[in-house]
């Protein structure tokens, strides 16, 4: 039985959503004592009628039932108006559709360490066909862009009504490892009609390190140039971005620094590390700490000679923790040493988060063994106060896992693509309404009066050849 479309007031500015698995059939709009003006409770036994606030036991997030997932998403001023009801309904439909995707509590896939290790340790296997481009940056450094060009699915669907496929920018974790889930997301996005591209930092995943400068944890300068180049190649296509794990610091820094001038339409972060400094200082459980540290040492060992003039390589490769490795590599440099406090003043991904101007969906797990428990790992005030940040907190999923039975992709991928589709539908409806308003105004105003001179709009990509010098290398 399908649920009716909720009727919401136009001045609704914040919501709290509780999703129950596996099947949701009723929606109730209630008014309560949460920090939000309204609350939406999705539960099978609740009829769709206005009611008083539910009991505190129903709303207590500290001890929810094992199959509940908490989603908080305040809607900002940009979503207020006539289209907020349609946008909210599209997002509700997308999230409800994903409610049955998560494995049950007794499933063998519910273990957090198993989900995490399957994600990071298991071999990638046959992945998509990639076409690599090397982008030469302003300081002569190189980053790599892997465009997913195949295999092409037979029943490929187009996500944009205009026929142009949306570009999906995927940012892997900060260690540079290309995981199974990243490639699985790219394949699923290609099947859904997206044009996926994977961003690789300097020295990561076969990208040569041509200068002794590596990218700090939250420095988005290289990503800015890559996004501008992607915009140059696809000026009319919508651009969505997805980050994985520690790579979310790069995406959030970019969205905060660029603000409303960002080319990104919407973003999603899978198991993001949001309290980055505390994460480094507290440390990880020793198997993950040693594993991530060993992976970084192996990746940089090929550039040990080139880095000797910049950092103390003996101390770098002798580091015993991720903090010591990060501090030696970026703070204790021979040319411009800085303090640990200064480093995080410049690289904290939430330093400019109030300037972010696009919707960001964060998918996290309560049993994440890498980020830690949500009480310490998640800045809940961000999702309460910021109008663009959405939180989907799952009971199970590990770190970047969210696995299902093979050969199905991770259920987090389904949620992200459904949310992007809801966002695309919302903006398409907004453009349609603006077009109707313009035509109505033109009709009522009679003959259109033109000024003495109409300036020709200059293409934003007309001067980019002077900014960039890029090199393409189709290697895969």
N, C-alpha and C positions, 0 to 999 in steps of 0.2 A: 504494500500500500504506500503510495507516494505521499509525502507531506506537502501541505499547501505552502505557497510562497509567503513568508512572513511579511507583515505590513509594519514598516518601521517609520518613525518620525524622521523628518528631514534634518532635525537638529541633533540627531544621535551622533555623539563624537567618540564613544569608547564602548568596547564590549568585552565580556569575558565569556569564553566558550568552553563547555565541558563536553567531550566526546566519549561516548560509551561504545565499546566493541562487543559483539560483531555487527549488530544491525540496529540502525536508528530509524525510527518511523514517525516520531512525533517531535514537534518543536514547541516550546513554551517560552513566551517573552515575559520575564519577571522583572520586578524592581526590588532592589535589595540594598545591603549595606556594604557592598564591595567598593573599592575606590573608584568604580566606574558608574556613570549614570544608569546604565542598564546592564542586564546580564541575560545571556542566552543559555538555556539548559537544554541539551539534546539528550533525551532519554526515552526509552521505548514505552514506558508506562504513563508518560505525561501527556495529557491532551493539549491541543493547541488553543489555549484560552488564557487571557490575562489572569494573573493570580498574584497573590502576595508573595513576599520574599520566602524562599525555601528555608528549611532549617539550617542551622550552622553546620550540622553533620554533613549535609549535602554539599556544602561549599568549602569544607575544610580541605585545603590542598595538602596539608601536612600528612594526612593519613587517608589518601583516596583508596577506593577499591583497586584491586590489582589490575583491572582492565581499563582503568580510566586514563585518559590523556587530557592534559590541560593545555588550552590554547588561549593566549591573551593577545589581542590585537586592537589597540586604539586606532580609530580612524581620524586622520588629521583634517585640517581645513580644506585641503585640496580635494578631499573626497566628499565633503559636505555639499549638499544641494540635491537636485532632482535625481542624480544617478547613484547616490549612496545605497539605496535599497537594492538596485540591480547588482552593484558591485558586491555587496555583502552576500546577497543570495548566491551569486556565482561562486564566491569563496566558500560559503557554507556547503554548497553542493560538491565542490572539489574535495573538501576535507571529510565530508561524510562518506564520500566514495572510497576514501582511503582508510576508513575506520576498520574495515574487515581485512586489511592487508597485513597487519602486524600479526606475527605468530603468537599462539596462545602461551600462557605462562608455563604449561607443562611440556611445551614443544622442546625438542633437543636444540632448537635454534635460539632459545630464550637466554642462554648463558652469555653474560657480557664478554668474558674472555674469549670464548669460542667465536663469537661474532667479530671481535676485534682481530683476533689472530687469523681468521679466515680472510679478513679484508687485507691485512698487511703481509701475511706470510705466504699464503698459497700462490703458486705461479699464476701469471696473468692469463696464459693460454692464448689461443688465436684471437687477436684483437682486430680492430678496424684498420682499414687502409688509410695511411696518413701521408699527407704531402707537407713537407717541412719548408718553412721560410725562416731565414735568419734576418732579423731586423737590426740594422746598425743604428745605435742610439747617438744622442748628441755628443757624448763623451767618448765615442768610438767603441763602446762596449756592445756586446751582442746578446740578444734574447731570441728565443726560438718560438715560433708559432706552428703547431701541428694541426693542419686542417684535416678533418675527417671527411674523406671522399668516398668511402665504401666500407662494407658492401652495401649497395643500394637495395632497399627493401621493395618488394613488388607493390605492396599496398601502402605506399608512402602517403602520408596525409600532410596537407598544407596548413600551417598554423595561422597564417595571415590571410585575410579575405582578399587582399590585393594581389595575391599570387606570389609575392616575394617571400622566400623563407626567412624566418628570423634567425639571427646569429646567436649562438649560445657560447659564451666565453667561459671556459672551465679553468679554474686555478687550482692545481694540486696542492698538497701539503707543503709546508716550508722546508721539508727535508729533500724534496725533489723526487720522491718515489712515485711512479705512476702505478696506481693500484688497480685492482680488479673492478672496483666500483666506479672509478673514474671512467674507465673504458666502457663499462656497462652503461653508464649514463650517456656517454657519447653515442653508443649504438642505438639506445632507445630514443634519444633525441633525433637522430638521423631518421629513424623510422617514423617519428611523429612530424617530420617536415622541417626540422631545424637544420641549421648549418653549423655544426659544432667546431670549435677551435680550442686547442689546449695551449695555455701560456706556460712557458718554461723560463725560469730565471737564469741569470748568468751562471754558467758552469753546471747547470742541472740537466739531467737526462740527455747527455750527449751534446749539449750546447757548449761550444768551446769558450773558455775564459781567456779572452784576448787582452784584458787589462787586469791589474791586480786589485780590482775593486769588486767586491761582492755586494749583494743587495741586503741591507739590514732588514730586520724582522718586519717592520711596519712602514717601510719607505716606499711610497707608491709611484715614485718618479718614472721608473721603467714601465710600469703598468700604464701610466698615463700616455706615454708615447705609443705603446702597443694598441691601446684603445683608440687613439686618434688615427692610427694607421688602418685599423679594422673599419673605422668609420669612413675613411677615404676609399677603401675598397668596396664597401657596401653602404653608400650614403643614404639609401632609402629604406633599408631593412631595419626592423626593431632589433635592439641589442639587449640580451639578457645575460646575466653573469651568475655563475655558481662556484663556490669555493668549498674546499674540503679541509676539515680539521684546522691545523695551524695556518694553513693558507688563507683562512678567513681574515687574518689580521691585515693582509695586503688589500683585500677587497674592501673591508670596512674603512681602512685609511684612505683609499681612493675615493670612496663615496663621501667621506667627511670633508676631505680637502677640496673636491670639485663642487660639492653642493648641487645647486640647481643647474650648473653648467655641465654636469655629467652627461655623457651620451647613453648611459645605461637606462633602460626602461624599467627593469625590475631585477632584483637580486635574491639569492638564496644562499644560506650558509649551512653546511652539514657538519654537525658536531663542532661548532666554532669554539676557539679558545678566546674568551672575552676578557678575562682577568689575566692578561699575559704576564705581567711582572710577578704577580703572586704565583702564577703557574711555574715560572722558572725558579723562583726562590724556594718554593715548597718542595719541588721535585716530584717526579713520577714514581710509581711502583718500580722497583729495581729492574724487572725484566723489560719494561718499556723504556725506562731511562737508558739502560745499557744498549738496547736494540737501536733506538733512534740515534744515540751518540755514536755507535759503531758505524751506522749507515752514513752519517755525515763525515766521519773521519775517512772512510773508504772513498767517498765521493771527492773529497778535497785532496787526498793523498797524491793524485796525479798532477796537482798544481803546487806541490810543496816547494819546489825550487822557485817558482814565480812569486810565491807569497813570502819568501824569506826576507825581502826588502821591506815588507809592510808589517808583518806581525812576527812574534816569536813562535816559530813553527814547532820547536821542541815542547814548549808549554802548551801550544794548541793541541797537538796530537797526544799529549799526555794528560789532557783534561779528564776528570772523573765524573763530571756532571754536565748537564746541558747548560746550566748557568755559567759554569767556568768556561765552557767552550764558546758560548755567545759573548761573554765579557772579554775574553782574550782576542777573539776575532774582530770585534767592532769597537771596543772601548780602549784596550791596551795596544793601540797601534803606535808605530814608531814615528809617524809624521804628525798626526793630530789626535793625541790621546784625550779621551773624555771620561767623565765619571759615569757610574751606573745610573745615577739619577738623571743626568742629562740625556743619556741614551734613551730612557723611557719617556722623557718629556717629548722627545722627537718621534718616537716609534710606537707609543701606545695607540692601538687602533681605535680607541674610543675618545681620543683627545678632541676631535672635531665632530663627534657623532651627532651633535645637535644641528649641524649643517646638512646632514644627509637629507635628500629630497626625493628619494625613490623608495617604494615599498621593499622591505627586506624581510624575508621569511627565514627564521632560524629553527632548524630541526635538531633537537637535542634528546638525549636519553638520560633517564634518571639513574641508570646503572653504568654510566660511562666510566671505565676504569682509568682513562687517560686524563680527562678533564676533572674528574672528581664529582662528588655529590652536588646536585643543583643548588643547595643552600649556600655553598661556597663558590661554585664555579659560575653561576649565572647572576649578573647584576639585574635583579628583578625590577629595580627602579627604572631601568632603561625601557622595559616593555610597558611599564605603567605610565610613563610620562611622554615618551617619544611617539609621535603620531605615525611614524613610518615603520616601526619595528614590530614584527609578529613572532610569537614564540609557539612552537609546537613541541611539547615535552612528552616523550614516549616513555612508557614503563620499561620497555626492553629495547635493545638495539646496540649496546656496546658503544664503541667509538667508531663512527663512520661505517657501522655495520648495517643494521636495519635489514637483515637478510630474510629471504623467504626460501621455500623449496626450489631447488634448481629445476628447470633452467630459467625460472622467473627472475627478473632483476630485483634489486633492493626496492622495498616499498617506498623508501624516501624519494627515489627517482620519480615514481608515479605522482607523489604528492607535489613535488616541485613543478613538474610539467603541467599538472592540472592547475596549480596556482598561477603559473605564467599564462595559461590559456584563459583563466578567469580575468586576469589583469588585461590581457589583449582584448577580450570581449568588452570589458568595461571602457577602455580607451577608445575602442572602435565605436561604441555607442555614444560616447561623449563627442567624438568628432562628427558623428552623424547629426546629433542634436545641434551642434554649433553650425553645421552646414544649413540645417533647416532654419535656424534663427537668422543667419545671414541672408538667405533667400527671402525670408519673410520681411526683413528690414528693407531689402532692395525693392521688393514689390510695393511696400507701403510708402517708400520714399520717392517713388516715381522714377524719373530719369536719373541716372547716376551722374553726379557731377565730378569731373576729373580735374585735378590740379593742372597747372601749366606745364609741369614736367613730372613724369613718373620715373623714378629711379629703377634701374634694372637690378634685380636681386643677384648678388654675386654668389656663386656656388661656394660653400664652405671648404671644399676640397681644392679650390683653384690654386691656392698658394702652398699646398702641402709639399709639392715637389721640392720647394726651396728649404723645407724644414727637414725632410727625411732623405736619407740615402739608404735604401734597403737592398738586400741581396736574397734571391730565392734559390733554394736548393731542394729539389724534389727527390728525397732520399728514400721514402717508403711509399 
